[in-house]
Each structure stands twice: as C-alpha cells, then as structure tokens.
C-alpha cells in the first residue's frame, strides 16, 4: 500500500524527528507547527540570554564585580551578592534567601521576568498537550493504515536485528524438517558465550538415533558436577529452538529441528510463601503442569527435580516423573539430576540416553571442562565446589571425613534393594523344615504318658545331635 502523502506531510510537519519520551515533559510537537507554542518556547529559550544581560547591567549599576544572576527550581530566579558587598545593595533589591556567605535578592524587573518565564513553561506544556490530542483526532481516519505501517516497521526492525546479530555473532541458518527431531551441532548459549572466554560448544541430539545406531532418543539424562554446565547446556538447547522458531539464525554450526508446539521448564528454586506454597510445592506444581500438558512435540527441561524433600522421596519422585515423561508424554526431554540411580533409565528404556559434563580433579581441586560426553558421570564433586564457593577449610575437612565414614558404612551394609526394578523378585521357596521342628509339631503333649514324653525328649536330643 502506497503511503498517503497528506498523512505523511501532516506527521512530518507536526512531530519532531526525535519526540520526547512522555508527553507531560513536552518536546513532542515540532517547532514551526503552532505560532503560540513557538512564542512560549522562545521565552523559555531566551532565559539564559536575558539573565546574562541582566547580570552585566547590575554589575555595572551596583559596582559589585562578583554579583551573580541565576535560577534554581526551589527558589526561582535570584541575584546573589556576597556579604562583603552588602553596603552596595540598591534600594530596589528585595531579600529572597540568606546563605552562609551571601544573600540572594530579587528585583521588580527580575520578578516580572520570572512570572512570565515560569508561566510560559506551564502554558507551553498545556499548549503542546492540546495540539497533541488535536493531532490524534486528525489521525483517527487513518488508524488502520497506521497500524499496518507499525506492524511492518516492527517486523522489519526485528528481522534487521536478527540479521545484524547473525552476522556479528556467527549464527547459522536452522533447517526445519517434518521429522520428529532436534539436532544441534556445536550449539552455544547466546548470552553466556559473550560473558566468558573460550565457551565450549556442545552437540545435542533428540528424536534422532544415537551415535551407535541405537533407538531414537526422547530423553537425555544429564549428570555431572555442580557448576559443570548442565543448566547452561539445557537452556542453550531451548534457546536455540526458540530463536529458530522466532525466525532468527541460531548460535550453532548447524541445526535441524522438527515440529515443536511448546517449551516447558522446571528450573531453579523459588517459593510463594504468601500464597502458602513452599519451594518444594512450587517445584511439584510446575512439574504437575508439565506432566499434564506436554505432548510428543514439546521440549521439556527438568533441572534437579526432587530436591526439596528426603533423599528417597526425591529420588522416587524424580524416577516417577522421568518415567511418566518417557511412557506417557514422550516429549523431547533434558533431565538434569544428581541422583545417579536415574542413569539406570537408559538401560530400561531405549528412548533414554545418558550424557555427562566432564570435570577433572587434582588434589581436591576441580577443573570444569564443560564438554558434554556420552555416558553417566562418576561423581558430583560437591565438596570441591563448596570449597570454590568459599566454605571454610575446617568445614570442608570435616565434611570430607564424614563422607569417607558414610561411604564405608554404605559399603559394609547389605546392598540396597533396587528401587527401580520392574517386578518384585519372586519369593524364595521355603527351605526344608528342620527335623527337630518336625518332631515338635507332631507332639500332642496332653495325650502323652510320662514314658512317651521321655521317649520324645530322647528323640529330640538325637535329632539335634545329628546336626
């Protein structure tokens, strides 16, 4: 649609090229559009020149070399004279304010100018508001056209920003496919990569076959140390998918992405105490929303589910939620956890796979490699991360000793029953009954004579002697 010449002319004539942000502060209507507004603005703009002229005249009239004419928002316009020249003050000066080293005065001429200047500012703002609302009435017949222009300009602005960022940040064009897949090669986090040196890019494959030709992946169980990059990895996958669907290039070497309907996240710790919901309740509420609404075309991010309760409760809930996502929702799922028992899901479900963030430990110090590799992690490095955070060394040493004790106690105990086995192990058959018990069950004490009772006692003794 060709622009309306009259409409364009009206807007160019009435509005400044860079209008003020808010109407109440003015600076919206262009100079030359209204004669009355121009006159009021001229009074304001000439204040500085008038004050300089007045100051020069008063210095000459009074013979006070350091006399100063100025303005502030609290007291308005004033003439300031130091106490050293108080004997030179003319009769027409009226005291306005007393300072430590000076007095401030006003004259009839300055008062008249003040009234005119201050009223001009208020009247200019009122005039500008009147002209603005009158302009809106003139533009009413063109609302449809202006809305279309605004939508086009907004879309152009977004696309131009996408293009500029793609070129500046080395983003790649995502490829959309009808296949149920999310494949990202050398993906990066669009924010974090600009905040750190040597950001480590990582691949992600969901919906596609694994690296060894295994079944199509629907869930990645992500393990690794705190601070190792699990949350960054999960979020960059979601952000790449979101940017792609927004029409942007993406921070990756290449991306193939299939149909997505929604992105769900359960990340972080927050509460709603005023609403009666604890951190754990908030976590479960968000998880419930995901389980009820995520579809096979949804991307789900689950970060450390089950943290707000006991270890076994949290582990059981995390397992139940992960299994529901695999069996019922069948969503693309990134499931970060410190429950290493959940890595067994990959052995139970062909659609689940384990990946981990690498770290290297040297003399109780940890180096995060931030690289995603297949397979589960071997430990969480919690004590090392606590030391990095500044936990005092005595507390770390105490924790390390207690950890050794716990691990030793765990090794000495009988192996814990597998919490996630599909079926309960079959009940063992009753072992053969002991001969003594067989004899005892056969005895009827009320029916035995003393001699028979003695014979039974010898029989029991013989049975025990054969063991």
VOPAGU-2260 file (C-alpha; in pm, 1 decimal, decimal comma):
REM VOPAGU-2260
SITE   aa  ch    i         X         Y         Z
SITE  UNK   A    0       0,0       0,0       0,0
SITE  UNK   A    1     144,0     335,5    -105,6
SITE  UNK   A    2     180,5     590,4     177,8
SITE  UNK   A    3     -78,3     867,8     196,3
SITE  UNK   A    4     105,3    1187,2     100,8
SITE  UNK   A    5    -123,0    1407,6     310,1
SITE  UNK   A    6     -79,5    1181,4     612,4
SITE  UNK   A    7     298,6    1175,5     574,7
SITE  UNK   A    8     306,1    1554,0     537,1
SITE  UNK   A    9      93,1    1603,3     849,5
SITE  UNK   A   10     317,5    1379,4    1060,5
SITE  UNK   A   11     637,1    1540,7     933,3
SITE  UNK   A   12     500,8    1889,5     996,7
SITE  UNK   A   13     353,6    1823,3    1341,4
SITE  UNK   A   14     600,5    1589,7    1516,2
SITE  UNK   A   15     967,6    1626,0    1596,0
SITE  UNK   A   16    1203,4    1373,1    1439,3
SITE  UNK   A   17    1304,3    1261,8    1789,8
SITE  UNK   A   18     995,1    1329,6    2004,3
SITE  UNK   A   19    1006,2    1330,9    2383,1
SITE  UNK   A   20     950,2    1001,9    2565,1
SITE  UNK   A   21     649,8    1124,1    2765,1
SITE  UNK   A   22     401,8    1393,9    2668,5
SITE  UNK   A   23     397,6    1556,5    3014,5
SITE  UNK   A   24     761,3    1663,1    2968,9
SITE  UNK   A   25     697,9    1818,2    2626,2
SITE  UNK   A   26     927,1    1808,2    2327,2
SITE  UNK   A   27     677,6    1620,5    2106,6
SITE  UNK   A   28     530,6    1885,0    1874,9
SITE  UNK   A   29     769,1    2021,7    1612,2
SITE  UNK   A   30     884,5    2383,1    1603,3
SITE  UNK   A   31     701,5    2589,9    1343,6
SITE  UNK   A   32     377,7    2389,6    1367,3
SITE  UNK   A   33     199,1    2634,7    1600,1
SITE  UNK   A   34     281,3    3005,5    1638,5
SITE  UNK   A   35     160,5    3028,8    2001,0
SITE  UNK   A   36     374,6    2733,3    2107,5
SITE  UNK   A   37     676,0    2879,3    1927,9
SITE  UNK   A   38     634,7    3210,4    2114,3
SITE  UNK   A   39     613,4    3038,6    2453,8
SITE  UNK   A   40     919,6    2826,6    2374,9
SITE  UNK   A   41    1110,8    3137,1    2267,9
SITE  UNK   A   42    1053,8    3291,0    2609,8
SITE  UNK   A   43    1198,1    2981,2    2775,0
SITE  UNK   A   44    1488,3    2953,6    2534,6
SITE  UNK   A   45    1585,3    3320,7    2580,3
SITE  UNK   A   46    1608,2    3294,4    2959,2
SITE  UNK   A   47    1982,1    3238,7    2953,4
SITE  UNK   A   48    2047,9    3535,5    2731,5
SITE  UNK   A   49    1824,1    3761,0    2942,5
SITE  UNK   A   50    1997,1    3656,0    3264,5
SITE  UNK   A   51    2342,2    3726,8    3119,8
SITE  UNK   A   52    2231,5    4073,5    3005,7
SITE  UNK   A   53    2071,6    4147,4    3342,9
SITE  UNK   A   54    2381,6    4031,9    3530,0
SITE  UNK   A   55    2606,2    4259,2    3320,8
SITE  UNK   A   56    2376,4    4560,0    3377,9
SITE  UNK   A   57    2352,9    4501,7    3753,2
SITE  UNK   A   58    2729,9    4465,6    3791,8
SITE  UNK   A   59    2773,3    4799,7    3617,8
SITE  UNK   A   60    2491,3    4966,6    3817,1
SITE  UNK   A   61    2597,0    4842,4    4159,9
SITE  UNK   A   62    2972,9    4819,4    4117,9
SITE  UNK   A   63    2968,9    4464,9    4263,6
SITE  UNK   A   64    3212,0    4258,6    4048,7
SITE  UNK   A   65    3109,6    3913,1    4176,6
SITE  UNK   A   66    2731,9    3967,7    4152,6
SITE  UNK   A   67    2561,1    3668,5    4001,3
SITE  UNK   A   68    2216,1    3616,7    3844,7
SITE  UNK   A   69    2093,8    3256,1    3843,0
SITE  UNK   A   70    1795,7    3021,6    3884,6
SITE  UNK   A   71    1703,1    2707,9    4076,2
SITE  UNK   A   72    1381,5    2509,1    4083,8
SITE  UNK   A   73    1320,8    2566,4    4455,6
SITE  UNK   A   74    1358,1    2945,8    4481,2
SITE  UNK   A   75    1326,8    3057,2    4119,8
SITE  UNK   A   76    1535,9    3346,5    3979,1
SITE  UNK   A   77    1766,3    3543,6    4208,8
SITE  UNK   A   78    2059,0    3788,2    4229,8
SITE  UNK   A   79    2334,3    3665,2    4461,5
SITE  UNK   A   80    2566,4    3907,1    4642,7
SITE  UNK   A   81    2834,6    3813,4    4895,7
SITE  UNK   A   82    2827,8    3969,9    5242,6
SITE  UNK   A   83    3146,0    4163,5    5162,0
SITE  UNK   A   84    2944,4    4391,2    4930,3
SITE  UNK   A   85    2629,9    4423,6    5139,8
SITE  UNK   A   86    2673,3    4802,5    5172,5
SITE  UNK   A   87    2638,3    4836,6    4793,4
SITE  UNK   A   88    2292,8    4675,0    4774,6
SITE  UNK   A   89    2047,1    4908,3    4590,8
SITE  UNK   A   90    1715,7    5002,7    4748,9
SITE  UNK   A   91    1508,0    4810,9    4492,2
SITE  UNK   A   92    1667,3    4475,2    4590,6
SITE  UNK   A   93    1437,0    4255,5    4799,7
SITE  UNK   A   94    1588,2    3973,9    5009,7
SITE  UNK   A   95    1479,0    3626,3    4890,6
SITE  UNK   A   96    1719,8    3386,9    5070,4
SITE  UNK   A   97    2004,5    3408,4    5320,7
SITE  UNK   A   98    2312,1    3190,2    5278,2
SITE  UNK   A   99    2623,7    3145,2    5492,3
SITE  UNK   A  100    2841,6    3373,6    5280,8
SITE  UNK   A  101    2587,9    3557,1    5065,7
SITE  UNK   A  102    2239,3    3696,9    5028,5
SITE  UNK   A  103    2001,4    3631,4    4741,9
SITE  UNK   A  104    1775,8    3909,3    4617,3
SITE  UNK   A  105    1510,4    3975,8    4357,4
SITE  UNK   A  106    1420,3    4297,2    4179,0
SITE  UNK   A  107    1089,3    4406,6    4027,6
SITE  UNK   A  108    1233,8    4356,5    3678,5
SITE  UNK   A  109    1357,6    4005,1    3759,6
SITE  UNK   A  110    1028,3    3917,2    3931,9
SITE  UNK   A  111     828,9    4022,4    3624,6
SITE  UNK   A  112    1053,2    3812,2    3401,8
SITE  UNK   A  113    1024,2    3516,2    3640,3
SITE  UNK   A  114     646,0    3525,8    3630,2
SITE  UNK   A  115     649,8    3542,2    3254,3
SITE  UNK   A  116     912,2    3267,6    3210,3
SITE  UNK   A  117     763,0    3021,6    3457,5
SITE  UNK   A  118     412,1    3069,1    3329,2
SITE  UNK   A  119     543,8    3030,8    2974,5
SITE  UNK   A  120     677,1    2684,8    3058,3
SITE  UNK   A  121     347,5    2567,3    3203,7
SITE  UNK   A  122     148,3    2726,2    2922,5
SITE  UNK   A  123     378,8    2566,7    2662,7
SITE  UNK   A  124     319,0    2220,8    2810,5
SITE  UNK   A  125     -55,3    2275,7    2815,5
SITE  UNK   A  126     -49,7    2403,0    2457,7
SITE  UNK   A  127     156,0    2104,1    2348,4
SITE  UNK   A  128     -93,3    1861,1    2507,3
SITE  UNK   A  129    -380,1    2040,8    2331,8
SITE  UNK   A  130    -203,7    2018,9    1995,2
SITE  UNK   A  131    -116,0    1652,2    2050,3
SITE  UNK   A  132    -473,5    1545,0    2121,6
SITE  UNK   A  133    -596,8    1754,1    1830,4
SITE  UNK   A  134    -346,3    1570,5    1611,3
SITE  UNK   A  135    -483,2    1235,5    1734,0
SITE  UNK   A  136    -829,7    1340,8    1620,0
SITE  UNK   A  137    -691,1    1429,2    1277,1
SITE  UNK   A  138    -526,2    1087,8    1255,0
SITE  UNK   A  139    -837,4     888,2    1355,2
SITE  UNK   A  140    -946,7     817,2     995,8
SITE  UNK   A  141    -601,4     670,7     925,3
SITE  UNK   A  142    -583,0     429,1    1221,2
SITE  UNK   A  143    -599,8     114,6    1007,5
SITE  UNK   A  144    -324,0     231,7     777,4
SITE  UNK   A  145    -104,2     342,6    1070,0
SITE  UNK   A  146    -146,4       6,5    1242,9
SITE  UNK   A  147     -41,0    -173,8     928,5
SITE  UNK   A  148     263,4      51,5     897,4
SITE  UNK   A  149     350,0      -4,3    1265,5
SITE  UNK   A  150     331,2    -382,9    1223,5
SITE  UNK   A  151     550,0    -369,9     915,3
SITE  UNK   A  152     806,1    -144,7    1081,2
SITE  UNK   A  153     812,5    -366,0    1392,5
SITE  UNK   A  154     864,3    -679,5    1183,3
SITE  UNK   A  155    1134,2    -508,9     979,0
SITE  UNK   A  156    1304,7    -391,9    1299,0
SITE  UNK   A  157    1309,2    -745,2    1442,7
SITE  UNK   A  158    1435,5    -902,2    1120,5
SITE  UNK   A  159    1704,5    -636,4    1082,2
SITE  UNK   A  160    1818,7    -703,0    1440,1
SITE  UNK   A  161    1821,6   -1079,2    1372,1
SITE  UNK   A  162    2028,4   -1025,8    1057,6
SITE  UNK   A  163    2276,4    -794,5    1228,0
SITE  UNK   A  164    2322,7   -1032,0    1525,8
SITE  UNK   A  165    2355,4   -1335,4    1299,9
SITE  UNK   A  166    2636,6   -1168,6    1109,3
SITE  UNK   A  167    2809,6   -1023,5    1414,4
SITE  UNK   A  168    2789,0   -1339,5    1629,0
SITE  UNK   A  169    2842,2   -1603,9    1359,5
SITE  UNK   A  170    2495,7   -1761,7    1380,8
SITE  UNK   A  171    2381,5   -2030,3    1137,1
SITE  UNK   A  172    2059,0   -2079,4     942,6
SITE  UNK   A  173    1844,0   -2350,2    1108,0
SITE  UNK   A  174    1689,6   -2617,2     887,0
SITE  UNK   A  175    1328,0   -2710,4     954,9
SITE  UNK   A  176    1207,3   -3061,6     882,1
SITE  UNK   A  177     889,3   -3260,1     921,8
SITE  UNK   A  178    1083,6   -3529,5    1104,6
SITE  UNK   A  179    1046,4   -3550,4    1484,7
SITE  UNK   A  180    1398,5   -3438,3    1563,1
SITE  UNK   A  181    1616,7   -3179,7    1737,3
SITE  UNK   A  182    1974,6   -3198,4    1613,5
SITE  UNK   A  183    2222,2   -2929,1    1715,4
SITE  UNK   A  184    2587,5   -2937,1    1619,7
SITE  UNK   A  185    2827,4   -2723,2    1825,4
SITE  UNK   A  186    2548,5   -2530,9    1993,7
SITE  UNK   A  187    2624,9   -2227,2    2211,0
SITE  UNK   A  188    2438,5   -2027,3    2473,3
SITE  UNK   A  189    2362,0   -1686,6    2313,7
SITE  UNK   A  190    2418,3   -1494,6    2639,2
SITE  UNK   A  191    2680,2   -1695,8    2829,4
SITE  UNK   A  192    2915,5   -1722,4    2531,8
SITE  UNK   A  193    2958,2   -1344,1    2540,7
SITE  UNK   A  194    3031,7   -1340,9    2913,7
SITE  UNK   A  195    3311,7   -1599,8    2929,3
SITE  UNK   A  196    3631,0   -1673,9    2743,4
SITE  UNK   A  197    3660,9   -1988,3    2531,0
SITE  UNK   A  198    3300,0   -2100,0    2552,9
SITE  UNK   A  199    3274,5   -2475,8    2488,1
SITE  UNK   A  200    3018,9   -2561,5    2219,5
SITE  UNK   A  201    2827,6   -2890,1    2252,4
SITE  UNK   A  202    2608,1   -3110,4    2037,9
SITE  UNK   A  203    2254,3   -3221,0    2121,9
SITE  UNK   A  204    2050,1   -3496,7    1959,8
SITE  UNK   A  205    1687,0   -3564,6    2046,3
SITE  UNK   A  206    1448,4   -3766,6    1836,6
SITE  UNK   A  207    1738,4   -3891,7    1626,4
SITE  UNK   A  208    1923,8   -4217,4    1656,5
SITE  UNK   A  209    2213,0   -4221,3    1898,8
SITE  UNK   A  210    2578,4   -4221,7    1792,5
SITE  UNK   A  211    2586,2   -4601,5    1782,0
SITE  UNK   A  212    2269,8   -4650,0    1581,1
SITE  UNK   A  213    2055,6   -4706,4    1891,4
SITE  UNK   A  214    1683,9   -4624,8    1910,4
SITE  UNK   A  215    1555,6   -4271,8    1873,2
SITE  UNK   A  216    1628,9   -4062,7    2177,9
SITE  UNK   A  217    1349,2   -3881,7    2359,8
SITE  UNK   A  218    1529,4   -3810,8    2688,2
SITE  UNK   A  219    1884,5   -3715,7    2782,2
SITE  UNK   A  220    1965,3   -3785,3    3148,3
SITE  UNK   A  221    2232,3   -3525,4    3224,6
SITE  UNK   A  222    2472,7   -3579,8    3514,2
SITE  UNK   A  223    2789,1   -3406,2    3622,8
SITE  UNK   A  224    2925,2   -3169,8    3886,9
SITE  UNK   A  225    2765,9   -2853,2    4013,1
SITE  UNK   A  226    2899,9   -2559,6    3811,0
SITE  UNK   A  227    2983,3   -2806,9    3536,7
SITE  UNK   A  228    2742,7   -2654,6    3285,0
SITE  UNK   A  229    2432,5   -2877,7    3299,2
SITE  UNK   A  230    2186,3   -2586,8    3325,1
SITE  UNK   A  231    2369,8   -2386,9    3058,3
SITE  UNK   A  232    2357,8   -2685,3    2822,7
SITE  UNK   A  233    1986,1   -2739,4    2877,9
SITE  UNK   A  234    1895,6   -2375,0    2835,4
SITE  UNK   A  235    2103,0   -2329,4    2521,4
SITE  UNK   A  236    1911,0   -2613,4    2356,0
SITE  UNK   A  237    1581,4   -2444,8    2445,7
SITE  UNK   A  238    1703,4   -2100,2    2336,8
SITE  UNK   A  239    1828,9   -2232,4    2003,8
SITE  UNK   A  240    1490,7   -2394,7    1940,2
SITE  UNK   A  241    1309,6   -2074,6    2043,4
SITE  UNK   A  242    1528,5   -1849,2    1827,9
SITE  UNK   A  243    1477,4   -2078,7    1530,6
SITE  UNK   A  244    1100,1   -2061,8    1564,3
SITE  UNK   A  245    1116,6   -1683,1    1606,0
SITE  UNK   A  246    1278,2   -1658,7    1263,5
SITE  UNK   A  247    1635,3   -1596,7    1376,4
SITE  UNK   A  248    1960,5   -1762,0    1285,2
SITE  UNK   A  249    2094,1   -1964,5    1578,9
SITE  UNK   A  250    2423,0   -1993,1    1774,1
SITE  UNK   A  251    2537,6   -2326,8    1634,7
SITE  UNK   A  252    2731,1   -2468,6    1343,8
SITE  UNK   A  253    2418,1   -2641,5    1217,9
SITE  UNK   A  254    2067,2   -2715,0    1342,6
SITE  UNK   A  255    1789,1   -2944,0    1219,3
SITE  UNK   A  256    1463,4   -2908,9    1403,7
SITE  UNK   A  257    1122,8   -3067,7    1363,6
SITE  UNK   A  258     775,9   -2952,8    1474,3
SITE  UNK   A  259     758,4   -2807,5    1827,5
SITE  UNK   A  260     442,1   -2689,9    1997,6
SITE  UNK   A  261     564,2   -2572,8    2341,3
SITE  UNK   A  262     871,2   -2541,6    2562,5
SITE  UNK   A  263     829,7   -2633,2    2930,3
SITE  UNK   A  264    1086,3   -2565,8    3203,6
SITE  UNK   A  265    1126,0   -2669,8    3567,2
SITE  UNK   A  266    1436,3   -2479,7    3666,0
SITE  UNK   A  267    1557,0   -2302,4    3977,5
SITE  UNK   A  268    1427,9   -2269,5    4333,3
SITE  UNK   A  269    1156,8   -2022,0    4430,8
SITE  UNK   A  270     866,5   -2008,1    4672,4
SITE  UNK   A  271     528,1   -1840,9    4713,1
SITE  UNK   A  272     506,6   -1817,4    5090,0
SITE  UNK   A  273     234,4   -1553,2    5077,3
SITE  UNK   A  274      28,2   -1797,3    4873,2
SITE  UNK   A  275     105,5   -2083,4    5110,1
SITE  UNK   A  276     338,3   -2267,7    4873,3
SITE  UNK   A  277     686,4   -2377,7    4975,4
SITE  UNK   A  278     980,6   -2416,2    4738,8
SITE  UNK   A  279     910,1   -2787,4    4707,4
SITE  UNK   A  280     537,8   -2724,9    4649,6
SITE  UNK   A  281     622,6   -2479,6    4372,1
SITE  UNK   A  282     854,8   -2738,5    4218,5
SITE  UNK   A  283     586,1   -3006,6    4225,5
SITE  UNK   A  284     320,0   -2765,9    4092,6
SITE  UNK   A  285     536,1   -2681,7    3791,7
SITE  UNK   A  286     620,7   -3048,1    3736,9
SITE  UNK   A  287     249,6   -3137,6    3751,4
SITE  UNK   A  288     172,3   -2875,2    3487,8
SITE  UNK   A  289     435,2   -3025,8    3259,2
SITE  UNK   A  290     312,8   -3382,8    3303,7
SITE  UNK   A  291     -46,3   -3278,1    3232,8
SITE  UNK   A  292      24,6   -3060,7    2927,0
SITE  UNK   A  293     346,3   -3163,3    2749,5
SITE  UNK   A  294     298,4   -3351,4    2423,7
SITE  UNK   A  295     521,6   -3558,6    2199,5
SITE  UNK   A  296     610,3   -3234,5    2016,3
SITE  UNK   A  297     705,2   -3044,4    2333,7
SITE  UNK   A  298    1053,4   -2970,0    2461,0
SITE  UNK   A  299    1083,0   -3022,4    2838,2
SITE  UNK   A  300    1366,4   -2904,2    3064,4
SITE  UNK   A  301    1379,5   -3067,5    3409,2
SITE  UNK   A  302    1660,0   -2939,3    3631,5
SITE  UNK   A  303    1727,6   -3119,2    3961,5
SITE  UNK   A  304    1372,4   -3235,5    4030,6
SITE  UNK   A  305    1301,6   -3373,9    4379,1
SITE  UNK   A  306    1544,5   -3159,0    4580,2
SITE  UNK   A  307    1304,3   -3026,3    4845,2
SITE  UNK   A  308    1232,4   -3347,9    5035,4
SITE  UNK   A  309    1412,6   -3651,1    5177,0
SITE  UNK   A  310    1664,0   -3835,0    4960,3
SITE  UNK   A  311    1445,0   -4139,0    4897,1
SITE  UNK   A  312    1129,2   -3930,0    4843,0
SITE  UNK   A  313    1309,9   -3703,9    4598,4
SITE  UNK   A  314    1470,6   -3994,7    4416,4
SITE  UNK   A  315    1140,5   -4179,6    4389,6
SITE  UNK   A  316     960,6   -3869,2    4261,2
SITE  UNK   A  317    1234,5   -3794,4    4009,6
SITE  UNK   A  318    1214,9   -4152,7    3882,5
SITE  UNK   A  319     835,5   -4145,4    3860,9
SITE  UNK   A  320     832,8   -3812,9    3676,7
SITE  UNK   A  321    1106,7   -3920,2    3434,6
SITE  UNK   A  322     929,7   -4246,5    3361,0
SITE  UNK   A  323     597,2   -4067,6    3302,9
SITE  UNK   A  324     767,3   -3833,7    3055,1
SITE  UNK   A  325     910,0   -4132,4    2869,7
SITE  UNK   A  326     599,7   -4351,9    2869,7
SITE  UNK   A  327     309,1   -4104,1    2860,1
SITE  UNK   A  328     422,6   -3763,0    2735,0
SITE  UNK   A  329     703,4   -3892,6    2507,8
SITE  UNK   A  330     836,4   -3534,8    2493,1
SITE  UNK   A  331    1185,0   -3424,2    2397,3
SITE  UNK   A  332    1328,8   -3409,6    2750,0
SITE  UNK   A  333    1651,2   -3282,2    2902,3
SITE  UNK   A  334    1662,0   -3421,3    3257,1
SITE  UNK   A  335    1950,0   -3293,2    3472,7
SITE  UNK   A  336    1999,5   -3470,7    3804,9
SITE  UNK   A  337    2241,6   -3561,6    4082,0
SITE  UNK   A  338    2054,3   -3885,4    4150,0
SITE  UNK   A  339    2291,0   -4128,8    3979,0
SITE  UNK   A  340    2028,2   -4402,4    4019,4
SITE  UNK   A  341    1833,7   -4232,8    3738,4
SITE  UNK   A  342    2106,9   -4323,6    3492,6
SITE  UNK   A  343    1959,3   -4677,0    3500,6
SITE  UNK   A  344    1671,6   -4543,6    3290,5
SITE  UNK   A  345    1894,6   -4573,0    2985,7
SITE  UNK   A  346    1915,9   -4947,7    3046,4
SITE  UNK   A  347    1541,8   -4981,0    3088,8
SITE  UNK   A  348    1422,7   -4752,1    2807,9
SITE  UNK   A  349    1578,6   -4746,7    2464,8
SITE  UNK   A  350    1449,9   -4387,0    2425,3
SITE  UNK   A  351    1665,8   -4261,8    2716,5
SITE  UNK   A  352    2037,8   -4191,3    2697,4
SITE  UNK   A  353    2297,8   -4077,1    2947,5
SITE  UNK   A  354    2525,6   -3779,6    2891,3
SITE  UNK   A  355    2751,9   -3601,8    3136,8
SITE  UNK   A  356    2954,4   -3283,8    3176,0
SITE  UNK   A  357    3324,2   -3350,4    3215,9
SITE  UNK   A  358    3540,3   -3233,1    3507,1
SITE  UNK   A  359    3891,5   -3317,9    3625,8
SITE  UNK   A  360    4003,5   -3328,6    3990,5
SITE  UNK   A  361    4360,3   -3269,4    4108,0
SITE  UNK   A  362    4449,7   -3263,4    4480,1
SITE  UNK   A  363    4095,4   -3179,0    4589,0
SITE  UNK   A  364    4070,5   -2902,6    4327,3
SITE  UNK   A  365    3833,0   -2927,0    4034,1
SITE  UNK   A  366    3861,0   -2806,3    3676,2
SITE  UNK   A  367    3538,6   -2788,5    3475,1
SITE  UNK   A  368    3577,7   -2887,8    3112,2
SITE  UNK   A  369    3214,5   -2803,5    3018,3
SITE  UNK   A  370    3217,5   -3067,8    2745,2
SITE  UNK   A  371    2916,1   -3297,8    2703,1
SITE  UNK   A  372    3004,5   -3664,7    2654,3
SITE  UNK   A  373    2801,0   -3984,5    2635,1
SITE  UNK   A  374    2754,1   -4193,1    2947,7
SITE  UNK   A  375    2689,0   -4106,7    3313,8
SITE  UNK   A  376    2917,5   -3903,4    3539,0
SITE  UNK   A  377    3118,3   -4081,4    3806,3
SITE  UNK   A  378    3071,0   -3827,3    4089,7
SITE  UNK   A  379    2923,8   -3487,0    4179,9
SITE  UNK   A  380    3230,5   -3307,0    4319,9
SITE  UNK   A  381    3010,4   -3134,5    4577,7
SITE  UNK   A  382    3289,3   -3076,2    4831,7
SITE  UNK   A  383    3519,1   -2927,8    4570,1
SITE  UNK   A  384    3250,2   -2685,8    4451,4
SITE  UNK   A  385    3175,7   -2590,7    4813,0
SITE  UNK   A  386    3543,8   -2507,3    4858,5
SITE  UNK   A  387    3533,9   -2291,0    4545,2
SITE  UNK   A  388    3233,4   -2108,7    4690,2
SITE  UNK   A  389    3435,6   -2013,7    4999,0
SITE  UNK   A  390    3326,3   -2267,4    5261,1
SITE  UNK   A  391    3597,1   -2256,7    5534,6
SITE  UNK   A  392    3863,8   -2525,4    5506,7
SITE  UNK   A  393    3787,6   -2678,4    5852,1
SITE  UNK   A  394    3427,2   -2734,8    5744,4
SITE  UNK   A  395    3542,7   -2895,1    5419,1
SITE  UNK   A  396    3783,9   -3124,0    5606,3
SITE  UNK   A  397    3508,4   -3228,4    5848,2
SITE  UNK   A  398    3274,1   -3295,1    5556,4
SITE  UNK   A  399    3540,5   -3499,0    5377,5
SITE  UNK   A  400    3597,4   -3718,1    5684,8
SITE  UNK   A  401    3225,5   -3769,3    5731,2
SITE  UNK   A  402    3187,7   -3856,6    5362,1
SITE  UNK   A  403    3450,4   -4128,8    5399,6
SITE  UNK   A  404    3262,8   -4262,1    5702,6
SITE  UNK   A  405    2931,0   -4264,2    5517,1
SITE  UNK   A  406    3084,5   -4440,1    5217,7
SITE  UNK   A  407    3240,7   -4702,0    5446,1
SITE  UNK   A  408    2911,7   -4760,9    5627,6
SITE  UNK   A  409    2737,0   -4793,4    5294,0
SITE  UNK   A  410    2993,2   -5047,7    5176,2
SITE  UNK   A  411    2954,0   -5252,7    5496,0
SITE  UNK   A  412    2576,4   -5268,4    5472,6
SITE  UNK   A  413    2385,5   -5522,7    5266,7
SITE  UNK   A  414    2318,7   -5397,8    4914,7
SITE  UNK   A  415    2005,9   -5185,6    4896,7
SITE  UNK   A  416    1713,0   -5330,4    4708,6
SITE  UNK   A  417    1685,4   -5190,3    4358,8
SITE  UNK   A  418    1420,7   -4917,7    4389,9
SITE  UNK   A  419    1351,3   -4919,0    4016,3
SITE  UNK   A  420    1319,5   -5286,6    3930,6
SITE  UNK   A  421    1018,4   -5360,0    3711,9
SITE  UNK   A  422     898,5   -5652,2    3913,3
SITE  UNK   A  423     946,4   -5762,9    4269,0
SITE  UNK   A  424    1178,3   -6059,6    4289,9
SITE  UNK   A  425     995,6   -6387,0    4324,6
SITE  UNK   A  426     955,0   -6501,2    4682,6
SITE  UNK   A  427    1208,5   -6764,1    4770,5
SITE  UNK   A  428    1072,4   -7114,7    4834,6
SITE  UNK   A  429    1053,2   -7216,6    5198,7
SITE  UNK   A  430    1361,3   -7419,4    5294,0
SITE  UNK   A  431    1310,0   -7778,1    5419,0
SITE  UNK   A  432    1185,7   -7786,3    5776,8
SITE  UNK   A  433    1437,0   -7882,0    6046,1
SITE  UNK   A  434    1387,2   -8239,0    6180,9
SITE  UNK   A  435    1350,5   -8107,3    6537,2
SITE  UNK   A  436    1066,1   -7880,1    6427,7
SITE  UNK   A  437     900,7   -8171,5    6250,5
SITE  UNK   A  438     911,0   -8376,6    6573,1
SITE  UNK   A  439     784,7   -8089,6    6783,1
SITE  UNK   A  440     490,7   -8022,9    6553,0
SITE  UNK   A  441     394,2   -8389,0    6574,2
SITE  UNK   A  442     381,3   -8397,0    6955,8
SITE  UNK   A  443      46,0   -8379,6    7134,9
SITE  UNK   A  444     151,0   -8310,1    7498,3
SITE  UNK   A  445    -190,0   -8379,1    7652,8
SITE  UNK   A  446    -201,8   -8727,4    7505,7
SITE  UNK   A  447     147,2   -8845,0    7613,6
SITE  UNK   A  448     218,2   -9068,2    7911,8
SITE  UNK   A  449     528,6   -8991,2    8121,4
SITE  UNK   A  450     717,3   -9273,3    7948,3
SITE  UNK   A  451     615,1   -9149,1    7599,5
SITE  UNK   A  452     717,0   -8794,3    7687,2
SITE  UNK   A  453    1061,3   -8920,6    7794,0
SITE  UNK   A  454    1095,9   -9110,1    7466,7
SITE  UNK   A  455    1007,8   -8796,4    7266,5
SITE  UNK   A  456    1268,6   -8598,5    7460,1
SITE  UNK   A  457    1539,0   -8855,5    7373,7
SITE  UNK   A  458    1427,7   -8841,5    7007,5
SITE  UNK   A  459    1465,8   -8463,9    7001,4
SITE  UNK   A  460    1809,1   -8491,1    7162,0
SITE  UNK   A  461    1917,7   -8741,8    6899,9
SITE  UNK   A  462    1786,8   -8522,1    6619,0
SITE  UNK   A  463    1989,8   -8227,4    6745,6
SITE  UNK   A  464    2296,0   -8444,8    6787,8
SITE  UNK   A  465    2289,8   -8536,2    6417,2
SITE  UNK   A  466    2330,8   -8165,8    6311,0
